[in-house]
C-alpha cells in the first residue's frame, strides 16, 4: 500500500474488526479453493494430464490456471475493498489515526 501524500500512514487502527474478519474469511476461502483445485487436478500430489497429446495438455493446463485465477482475482478484489475502506478512514481523519473502537 502506498503512503498518502500528506505523510500520514495507514496503520492497524484504520481497519475495523469487520475488515479483519472479512480479510481472514477471504484468505481462508482462497486457500480452501486452491486445496480443492489441487486435489481435483493432482490427487496423488502431482499433476497428471488426462489427455495424451501435448497440445491437449496445454489446453487442460489453461483450464487449471483459469480455475485458480478466478478465486485469486476475487480475493484480490476483496482485499482492495478492505484496504480502500481503511485508506478512506485515514483520509477522513485529520490526525492520521482513525481512533476506531475495536
Secondary structure, 3 states (H helix, E strand, C coil): CCCCCCCCCCCHHHCCHHHHHHHHHHHHHHHHHHHHHHHHHCCCCCCCCCCCCHHHHHHHHHHHHHHHHHHHHHHHHHHHHHHHHHHHHHHHCCCCCCCCCC
